[in-house]
Amino acid sequence: MSNWIVGCDVGGTFTDFSATEVASGRAVIHKRPSTPDDPSRAILTGLRELTEMHSIEPASIKRFAHGTTVATNALLQRKGAKVAVVTTKGFRDLLEIGRQARPLIYDLQVDAPPALAERHLRFEIDERIGPEGQVIRPLTDEALAALVEAIDGEDGIEAIAICLIFSYINPDHEQRIARELRKAFPETFVSVSSEVQPEFREYERFSTTLINAFLQPEVTRYMDRLQKEIRAVAPNAEFGIFQSSGGLMSVERAAQLPVRTALSGPAAGAVGASGSGAASKIDDVITLDIGGTSTDVCLIRGGKTALANTRDISGFRIRLPMVDIHTVGAGGGSIARIGTDGLMKVGPESAGAVPGPACYCRGGTLPTVSDANVLLGRLPKTLAGGGLTIDPDRAASAIQPLADELGVSLQDAALGIIGIVTANMTRAIRVVSIEKGYDPRRFALMPFGGAGGLHAADVARALGMKSILLPRAPGILCAEGLIVADLQEDFVINARAELDGDLSVVEAGVSALGEHALSWFTHEAADVESRMMTLHFDMRYLGQNYELSVEVWKGSDQPICPAASVLREAFLAEYRRSYGHCDPDAPVEIVNLRLRASGGLARAKTAAIFREGELKPFDTVDVWFAGEGPVATRMYRRETLPIGSEIKGPAIITQLDSTTVVPPDAVIRVDAVLNMIMELENV
């Protein structure tokens, strides 16, 4: 029996599927509208449709990889559990104090979001661990009994977050409390900070643990239900969940640490983009993932996605390794409106999947980016393989009030919408490139998502970028990233030491990390085809407040701590790259040790690519590229374009999952792996 790998990514507008047969390399894709009220409905319906349309025997599905938005949506909408927090006496208000930074420094009316646990649900316990891990105030049985009684007096608590001072050094008190609470409240989820993320900086550790507890009941119920339903369709499939750091984990691990899935879907897109760029031998790319609700951008350098260890999502701080993705509320469903200043705004509010843009004929009446693209002639009459019919008249009706209020033509209003959303996307790319010392002009832009190809040329021109790489299936790239991902686990240990001093604590920490990784390989990744471990040290100049993550070792065996001279050179090189200078003589200290363990999974062989066909347009339409007037533009079906074919703009290239706009001053060609490369002139 053949073996299939299926990836499923749930977006705000569409749920995408990508499937590959391991033996032959045969690849198929599918797309269907999302069901925001219950994402599993679209997943199960789409999986059945995929197997029926492409004659896939459900029992032959070996692996099902899922990128989920359940945790993200629960956090954004604050629809999680009723959570209690247990903390050291005197630290009850730490979650509200935070870093004492305002969300918008110049807006005195905007406050940080309230903590996910109300103050009366934050319980103090009389204990104290010191900065060396020493017990300053013992944890007594009486204090534990009083804590259990206090929590028992509150109704409806579904989860508990245990966050004690210095527990990342000595977790004994946290573990005792966890055992007692799990015994007293067996139906309640318990998250422990020394298990979720054992790092220093109390606010970040507390916040991450609280978010994990807040998400646990909802995500666990979803995972359990979906796993059972998937097994009913594909009984032999191993179920993997994509995590924000760029790898797969088991359903059980995802239920234990749902905070790791906060950027599940976008991270899968970055992994897919890295693989697609490598196939075309382009390792330096900036991604532009444009969906129905938002745009995600990520910088990939040397084939590696940039990582960040701290992120804010909807005002909540998460301290975990995550693919460094910047998100803005700019997508095909972003709604255009006139602000109080009389100027037009686009987003972040979105029409989403329901009711969707007006042109989708699903009840939407507000003007959106997709409606503007329809008015400008940039979208074909049908989308998603004929599953969605476009109505230009409804798009015009939605945008007409905007045009009337601004005193401009319909086309000028539509061009204005496109111009504003382009500016929003451009600012997002500046955050991950220029603001971090990278020149975007030295990168290729890789657009994907359903609307990526529509806006790529405008965004690239605004940034001075000349090359655009369009993958074979742009609208399904997140799902494709899921089927090429490895099993992955991240471990961290605090081991603070000066580089020129005694490194025995660091060496012991590296050894402990290696033991953790080997245990994980044995219990969670026993059947992987290959193993890889990467060791990073968080390092900084003595006296600085923030660290740089520096790769210091890579291999498949027990990790080792390099010599101090090697560590110094690695730190100086990373500091120089980040800030343009370094001080080779200043004292350096190590703060945290991080080890990433990856297990390579079975992947499909690359299928032979051969396509014959005549380079012939199937239609010619009028498209507005600027305010001067429409231009006759040829339309091509991407599946008919043979390798090596070259098209001079203007042109529109359509396919099942996306549409690509080629402006008049651009040339696009199909390379040997069926990716398309667009070159812009006059940039």
C-alpha positions in Angstrom: 0.0 0.0 0.0 1.3 3.5 -0.9 2.0 6.0 1.9 0.7 9.6 1.8 1.6 12.6 3.9 -1.1 15.2 4.3 -0.7 18.8 5.5 -3.6 20.9 6.5 -3.4 24.6 7.3 -6.5 26.5 8.6 -6.7 30.1 7.6 -9.2 32.8 8.2 -10.8 32.4 4.8 -9.7 29.1 3.4 -8.5 25.7 4.8 -5.7 24.4 2.6 -4.5 20.8 2.0 -1.3 19.6 0.4 -0.7 15.8 0.0 2.3 13.9 -1.3 2.8 10.2 -2.0 6.1 9.1 -0.4 7.0 6.4 -3.0 6.2 8.3 -6.3 6.5 11.9 -5.3 3.0 12.6 -6.7 1.6 15.8 -5.1 -1.9 17.1 -5.0 -3.6 20.1 -3.4 -7.1 21.1 -2.3 -8.8 24.2 -0.9 -12.1 24.8 0.7 -13.7 27.7 2.7 -12.9 27.7 6.4 -15.6 27.3 9.1 -14.6 29.8 11.8 -17.2 28.6 14.3 -15.7 25.1 14.2 -12.4 24.7 12.2 -12.6 20.9 12.4 -15.7 20.9 10.1 -13.7 22.3 7.2 -10.8 20.0 8.0 -12.8 16.8 7.9 -14.9 17.8 4.9 -11.8 18.9 3.0 -9.9 15.7 3.9 -12.7 13.6 2.6 -12.9 15.7 -0.6 -9.2 15.4 -1.1 -9.2 11.6 -0.9 -12.2 11.3 -3.2 -11.0 13.8 -5.8 -7.6 12.3 -6.1 -8.4 8.6 -5.5 -6.4 8.4 -2.3 -7.1 5.4 -0.1 -7.7 6.9 3.3 -5.9 4.0 5.0 -2.8 4.8 3.1 -2.4 8.2 4.8 0.7 7.8 7.0 1.0 11.2 8.5 -1.4 14.1 9.0 0.3 17.4 9.9 -1.9 20.3 11.1 -1.3 24.0 11.4 -3.8 25.3 13.9 -5.2 28.8 14.7 -7.2 27.6 17.7 -4.7 28.9 20.3 -4.2 32.2 18.4 -8.0 32.8 18.1 -8.6 32.0 21.7 -5.9 34.4 22.8 -7.1 37.2 20.4 -10.7 36.8 21.5 -9.9 36.1 25.2 -12.1 33.0 24.9 -10.1 30.7 27.1 -10.3 29.1 30.5 -11.1 30.6 33.9 -7.6 30.6 35.3 -6.1 30.8 38.8 -2.5 31.8 39.4 -0.4 30.6 42.3 2.7 32.8 43.1 5.2 33.7 45.8 3.9 36.0 48.5 4.3 39.6 47.4 4.2 39.0 43.7 0.5 38.8 43.1 0.4 41.9 40.9 3.5 41.2 38.8 1.3 40.2 35.8 -0.3 43.6 35.7 2.8 45.6 36.5 4.6 43.9 33.6 7.4 46.0 32.1 5.6 49.3 32.9 5.5 50.0 29.1 2.5 51.5 27.4 1.1 49.8 24.3 1.2 53.1 22.4 3.6 55.6 24.0 1.8 58.7 22.7 -1.8 57.5 23.3 -2.7 58.1 26.9 -6.1 56.5 26.5 -4.9 53.0 25.5 -4.0 50.6 28.4 -2.4 47.2 28.3 -5.0 44.4 28.2 -6.1 43.2 31.6 -4.4 40.1 32.9 -5.9 36.8 31.9 -6.5 35.9 35.6 -8.5 38.4 37.7 -6.8 39.6 40.8 -9.0 37.6 43.2 -7.9 34.5 41.3 -4.2 35.2 41.9 -3.3 33.4 45.1 -0.1 34.0 47.1 1.7 31.3 49.0 4.3 31.9 51.8 7.5 30.4 50.4 10.7 31.8 48.8 13.5 30.4 46.8 16.6 32.6 46.5 18.7 33.6 43.4 21.2 30.8 44.0 18.4 28.2 44.4 18.5 28.3 48.1 15.4 27.9 50.3 14.8 31.2 52.1 11.3 30.4 53.3 10.3 26.8 53.4 7.0 25.6 51.8 5.0 24.1 54.7 2.2 21.6 54.6 0.0 24.2 56.3 0.6 26.7 53.5 -0.3 24.0 50.9 -3.5 23.1 52.8 -4.6 26.8 53.0 -3.9 27.2 49.2 -6.1 24.2 48.3 -8.9 25.5 50.5 -8.7 29.0 49.0 -8.8 27.6 45.4 -11.6 25.2 46.3 -13.6 28.2 47.4 -13.7 29.6 43.9 -16.2 28.2 41.4 -15.5 27.3 37.8 -11.7 27.3 37.8 -10.6 25.2 34.8 -6.8 25.7 34.9 -4.1 26.8 37.3 -0.8 28.4 36.5 2.0 28.0 39.1 4.6 30.8 38.9 7.1 31.1 41.7 10.2 33.3 42.0 13.5 31.7 41.0 11.8 28.3 40.2 13.8 28.1 37.0 16.8 27.5 39.3 15.1 25.3 41.9 11.7 23.9 40.9 11.1 21.9 44.1 8.4 24.2 45.5 6.6 24.4 42.2 6.6 20.7 41.8 5.3 20.1 45.4 2.5 22.6 44.7 1.7 21.0 41.4 1.4 17.5 42.9 -0.9 18.8 45.7 -3.2 20.6 43.3 -3.4 17.8 40.8 -4.3 15.5 43.7 -6.9 17.9 45.0 -8.4 18.9 41.6 -7.9 16.0 39.2 -10.1 17.5 36.5 -8.2 20.9 36.5 -5.3 21.6 34.2 -2.1 22.6 35.9 0.7 24.5 34.2 4.1 24.9 35.9 6.5 27.7 34.9 9.6 25.5 35.4 8.1 23.1 32.9 6.7 25.5 30.4 9.8 27.8 30.1 12.4 27.6 32.8 14.1 31.0 32.2 14.9 34.1 34.2 12.8 37.3 33.9 9.8 36.6 36.0 7.2 38.7 34.1 7.9 36.8 30.8 7.9 33.4 32.5 4.8 34.2 34.4 3.0 35.5 31.4 3.9 32.6 29.2 2.8 30.1 31.8 -0.5 31.9 32.4 -1.2 31.9 28.7 -0.5 28.2 28.5 -3.0 27.5 31.3 -5.5 29.9 29.7 -5.3 27.9 26.4 -5.0 24.4 27.8 -8.7 23.3 28.2 -9.8 24.7 24.9 -6.9 23.4 22.9 -6.9 20.0 24.6 -10.6 19.5 23.8 -10.1 20.6 20.2 -7.0 18.3 19.8 -8.7 15.3 21.3 -11.9 15.7 19.3 -10.0 16.3 16.0 -7.6 13.4 16.5 -10.6 11.0 16.9 -12.4 12.5 13.9 -9.2 12.3 11.7 -8.7 8.7 12.8 -12.2 7.9 11.7 -11.3 9.1 8.2 -7.6 8.1 8.1 -7.2 5.3 10.7 -3.4 4.8 10.2 -2.3 8.4 10.2 0.1 9.7 12.8 -1.1 13.1 13.9 1.4 16.0 14.3 0.8 19.6 15.3 3.0 22.4 14.0 4.5 24.6 16.6 5.6 28.2 16.4 9.3 27.4 16.4 9.1 25.6 13.0 8.6 21.9 13.7 6.1 19.3 14.5 5.1 17.9 17.9 2.7 15.2 19.1 -0.9 15.9 19.9 -0.2 15.0 23.5 2.7 17.5 23.7 0.6 20.2 22.0 -2.2 19.6 24.6 0.4 20.0 27.4 2.0 23.1 25.9 -0.6 24.8 23.7 1.3 28.2 24.0 3.8 26.7 21.5 1.1 26.7 18.8 0.4 30.5 19.0 1.9 31.1 15.6 1.4 27.6 14.2 0.1 28.4 10.7 2.4 31.3 9.8 5.4 29.4 10.9 4.6 26.6 8.6 4.5 29.1 5.7 8.0 30.2 6.5 9.3 26.6 6.6 7.6 26.0 3.2 9.1 29.1 1.8 12.6 28.1 2.9 12.1 24.7 1.1 10.7 26.4 -2.0 13.6 28.9 -2.2 16.2 26.1 -1.8 14.6 24.3 -4.7 15.3 27.3 -6.9 18.7 27.9 -5.3 17.6 31.2 -3.8 18.5 31.1 -0.1 17.9 34.8 0.9 14.2 35.6 0.7 11.6 37.8 2.5 8.2 36.1 2.7 4.9 37.9 2.0 2.1 35.7 3.2 -1.2 37.5 2.3 -4.4 35.8 3.4 -7.9 36.9 3.9 -7.4 38.6 7.2 -3.7 39.4 7.7 -0.2 39.5 6.1 2.7 37.7 7.7 6.3 38.5 6.8 9.5 36.7 7.7 13.2 37.0 6.7 15.0 33.9 5.6 18.8 34.2 5.3 21.0 31.4 4.1 17.9 29.1 4.0 17.3 29.6 7.7 14.2 31.3 9.1 14.9 34.0 11.6 13.9 33.2 15.2 12.8 35.3 18.1 12.6 34.3 21.7 10.0 36.9 22.8 6.8 37.9 21.1 3.7 39.9 22.0 0.4 38.6 20.7 -2.6 40.8 21.2 -0.7 42.6 24.0 0.3 39.4 25.8 4.0 38.5 26.3 5.2 35.0 25.3 8.8 33.9 25.9 9.4 30.9 23.7 11.4 30.2 20.5 9.3 31.2 17.6 9.8 31.9 13.9 10.3 35.6 13.7 7.1 36.6 11.9 5.6 40.1 11.9 1.9 40.3 11.3 -0.2 43.2 10.2 -4.0 43.4 9.6 -3.8 43.6 5.8 -5.4 40.9 3.7 -7.9 40.3 1.0 -10.7 40.8 3.4 -9.4 44.0 5.0 -12.1 46.6 5.1 -11.6 50.1 3.7 -13.3 53.0 5.4 -13.0 56.8 5.9 -11.5 57.8 9.2 -12.5 60.6 11.5 -9.7 62.7 9.8 -11.4 62.3 6.4 -8.7 60.0 5.1 -9.1 56.5 3.9 -8.0 53.6 6.1 -7.6 49.9 5.2 -7.8 47.2 7.9 -7.2 45.8 10.4 -10.9 44.9 10.5 -11.6 42.1 8.1 -14.7 40.6 6.4 -13.0 37.2 7.0 -14.6 34.1 5.6 -18.1 35.0 6.7 -19.6 37.1 5.2 -16.4 37.8 3.2 -15.8 40.5 0.6 -18.8 41.8 -1.3 -17.6 40.2 -4.5 -17.8 36.7 -3.0 -21.6 36.9 -2.9 -21.9 35.6 0.6 -23.6 38.5 2.2 -20.7 40.9 2.6 -21.4 44.6 1.7 -18.4 46.5 3.0 -15.6 47.5 0.6 -12.5 45.3 0.9 -9.1 44.8 -0.8 -10.5 41.9 -2.8 -13.3 44.1 -4.1 -10.7 46.7 -5.2 -8.7 44.0 -7.1 -11.9 42.9 -8.8 -12.7 46.5 -9.9 -9.2 46.9 -11.3 -9.5 43.7 -13.3 -6.8 41.9 -11.4 -8.9 38.9 -10.3 -10.4 36.2 -12.6 -14.1 35.5 -12.6 -13.8 32.3 -10.5 -11.5 31.4 -7.6 -10.5 28.1 -5.8 -10.9 26.0 -9.0 -14.4 27.3 -9.7 -15.6 26.9 -6.1 -16.0 30.7 -5.8 -17.7 33.0 -8.4 -16.8 36.7 -8.4 -19.4 39.4 -8.9 -17.9 42.7 -10.1 -21.2 44.5 -9.7 -21.3 43.8 -6.0 -17.6 44.9 -5.7 -18.5 48.2 -7.4 -21.6 48.7 -5.1 -19.4 48.2 -2.1 -16.7 50.7 -3.1 -19.1 53.3 -4.6 -19.9 55.0 -1.3 -16.2 55.4 -0.6 -15.6 56.9 -4.0 -18.6 59.3 -3.6 -17.3 60.5 -0.2 -13.8 61.1 -1.5 -15.1 62.7 -4.7 -13.1 60.3 -7.0 -13.9 57.7 -9.6 -14.5 54.0 -8.7 -11.1 53.0 -10.1 -9.2 55.8 -8.3 -10.9 54.6 -5.0 -9.8 51.1 -5.7 -6.3 52.1 -6.6 -6.2 54.1 -3.3 -7.2 51.0 -1.4 -4.4 49.0 -3.0 -1.9 51.8 -2.4 -2.8 51.9 1.3 -2.7 48.2 1.9 0.7 48.1 0.0 2.1 50.7 2.4 0.9 48.6 5.4 2.7 45.5 4.0 5.8 47.5 3.2 6.0 48.7 6.8 5.8 45.1 8.0 8.7 44.1 5.8 10.8 47.0 7.1 10.3 45.7 10.7 12.0 42.3 9.9 14.6 43.7 7.5 15.7 47.3 7.7 15.1 47.6 11.5 17.3 44.6 12.1 20.1 45.6 9.8 19.2 43.8 6.6 18.8 45.5 3.2 15.7 44.1 1.6 17.1 44.9 -1.9 19.5 42.1 -1.4 16.7 39.6 -0.9 14.1 38.1 -3.2 10.5 38.7 -2.3 8.5 35.4 -2.0 4.7 36.1 -2.0 2.3 33.3 -1.1 -1.1 32.9 0.4 -4.2 33.4 -1.7 -3.5 37.1 -2.3 0.4 37.2 -2.3 0.8 37.3 -6.1 -1.7 40.1 -6.4 0.3 42.6 -4.4 3.9 41.3 -4.8 5.0 43.6 -7.6 3.6 46.7 -5.8 5.3 45.8 -2.5 8.6 44.9 -4.1 8.8 48.2 -6.1 8.1 50.2 -2.9 11.1 48.5 -1.2 13.4 48.7 -4.2 13.4 44.9 -4.6 13.9 43.6 -8.1 13.3 39.8 -7.9 10.1 38.0 -6.9 10.0 34.2 -6.4 6.6 32.7 -6.7 6.4 29.0 -5.5 4.5 26.4 -7.4 1.4 26.5 -5.2 1.5 29.9 -3.4 -1.9 29.6 -1.8 -1.1 26.2 -0.3 2.5 26.9 0.8 1.7 26.8 4.5 0.2 23.3 4.0 3.3 22.3 2.0 5.5 23.5 4.9 3.7 21.1 7.1 4.5 18.0 5.1 8.3 18.8 4.9 8.6 19.7 8.6 10.7 17.7 11.1 9.7 16.6 14.6 11.2 19.2 16.9 11.7 19.9 20.6 13.4 22.9 22.3 15.1 22.7 25.7 16.5 25.6 27.8 18.6 25.9 31.0 19.7 28.9 32.8 23.5 28.9 33.4 24.8 32.3 34.1 28.6 32.6 33.9 31.3 35.0 32.8 33.1 33.8 29.7 36.5 34.4 31.2 35.6 32.6 34.4 34.7 29.1 35.6 32.5 27.5 32.9 31.8 24.3 34.8 28.2 25.3 35.3 27.8 25.8 31.6 29.5 22.5 30.8 27.1 20.8 33.3 24.1 22.5 31.7 25.2 21.4 28.2 25.5 17.9 29.4 22.0 18.0 31.0 20.5 19.4 27.8 22.0 16.5 25.9 20.4 14.0 28.3 17.0 15.7 27.9 17.4 15.6 24.1 18.4 11.9 24.1 15.4 11.1 26.3 13.1 12.9 23.9 14.5 11.0 20.9 13.9 7.8 22.8 10.3 8.5 23.8 8.9 11.0 21.3 11.0 10.5 18.1 12.1 6.9 18.1 11.1 6.3 14.5 12.8 9.3 12.9 15.1 8.8 9.9 17.8 11.2 11.1 18.8 13.2 14.2 20.2 16.7 14.5 20.9 18.9 17.5 21.7 22.6 17.5 23.2 24.4 20.6 22.7 28.1 21.1 24.0 30.3 24.0 22.3 33.5 25.0 25.2 35.9 25.5 25.7 39.6 26.2 28.3 42.0 27.3 28.5 42.2 31.1 26.1 44.8 32.3 23.8 44.7 29.3 20.1 43.9 29.9 19.4 41.8 26.8 21.1 38.9 25.0 21.9 37.7 21.6 21.3 34.0 20.7 24.5 32.6 19.2 24.8 29.2 17.6 27.9 27.5 19.1 27.6 23.8 18.1 25.7 21.5 15.7 25.7 17.7 15.4 23.9 14.5 16.0 25.8 13.2 19.1 26.0 14.4 22.7 26.5 18.2 22.5 29.7 19.8 23.9 30.6 23.2 25.2 33.2 24.9 23.0 36.3 26.6 24.4 35.9 30.1 25.7 37.9 31.6 22.8 35.5 29.9 20.3 32.5 31.3 22.2 33.9 34.8 22.2 34.6 34.8 18.5 31.1 33.5 17.8 29.5 36.2 20.0 31.6 39.0 18.5 30.7 38.0 15.0 26.9 37.9 15.9 27.2 41.2 17.7 29.0 42.9 14.8 26.4 41.5 12.4 23.5 42.8 14.5 24.9 46.2 15.5 27.7 47.0 13.1 30.4 47.1 15.7 31.8 45.1 18.7 34.3 45.5 21.5 36.7 42.5 21.4 38.1 43.2 24.9 34.9 43.8 26.9 33.8 41.1 29.4 31.1 38.7 28.1 28.7 36.6 30.0 26.5 33.6 29.2 22.9 33.6 30.4 20.9 30.8 29.0 21.7 27.5 27.1 19.3 26.4 24.4 19.3 23.1 22.6 17.0 22.3 19.6 16.5 18.6 18.8 15.1 17.7 15.4 14.1 14.3 14.0 13.9 14.0 10.2 10.7 12.3 9.1 10.0 10.3 5.9 9.5 12.5 2.9 8.4 12.0 -0.6 10.9 11.6 -3.4 10.9 14.6 -5.8 8.7 13.7 -8.7 10.1 14.2 -12.2 8.8 17.5 -13.6 7.8 17.5 -17.2 5.3 19.8 -18.8 4.6 20.4 -22.5 2.3 23.1 -23.7 1.9 26.1 -25.9 2.5 29.5 -24.3 -0.9 30.8 -25.2 -3.2 33.1 -23.2 -6.8 32.0 -22.7 -8.3 35.5 -22.4 -7.5 39.2 -22.6 -8.9 41.7 -20.1 -8.6 45.3 -19.2 -6.5 45.9 -16.0 -5.8 49.1 -14.2 -2.2 49.4 -13.1 -2.3 53.2 -12.6 -4.7 56.0 -12.8 -4.0 56.7 -16.5 -6.4 54.0 -17.6 -6.8 50.3 -18.2 -4.3 48.3 -20.2 -5.2 45.2 -22.3 -3.7 42.3 -20.4 -3.3 38.7 -21.4 -4.4 36.0 -18.9 -2.6 32.6 -18.7 -3.3 29.4 -16.8 -0.2 28.5 -14.8 -0.7 24.8 -15.2 -0.2 25.2 -19.0 3.1 27.1 -18.7 6.1 24.8 -19.7 9.5 25.1 -18.0 11.6 27.9 -19.5 8.6 29.9 -20.7 8.9 33.6 -20.4 6.1 36.2 -20.3 6.5 39.9 -20.6 4.0 42.1 -18.7 1.3 43.1 -18.5 -0.1 39.7 -17.7 -2.4 37.8 -15.2 -1.5 34.3 -14.3 -4.2 32.2 -12.6 -4.2 28.9 -10.8 -6.3 27.0 -8.3 -4.9 28.6 -5.2 -3.7 32.1 -6.2 -3.5 34.8 -8.9 -0.3 36.6 -10.0 -0.2 40.1 -11.4 2.7 40.8 -13.8 2.9 44.6 -14.3 3.8 46.2 -17.7 7.5 46.7 -16.7 8.1 43.1 -15.5 9.2 39.8 -17.0 8.3 36.4 -15.5 9.8 33.0 -16.3 9.2 29.4 -15.2 12.3 27.8 -13.8 13.3 24.1 -13.7 11.2 23.3 -10.6 8.1 25.1 -11.8 8.6 28.1 -9.5 8.1 31.4 -11.3 10.7 34.2 -11.0 9.6 37.8 -11.8 12.1 40.5 -12.5 11.1 44.1 -12.2 12.5 46.9 -14.3 12.8 50.6 -13.4 13.5 49.8 -9.7 
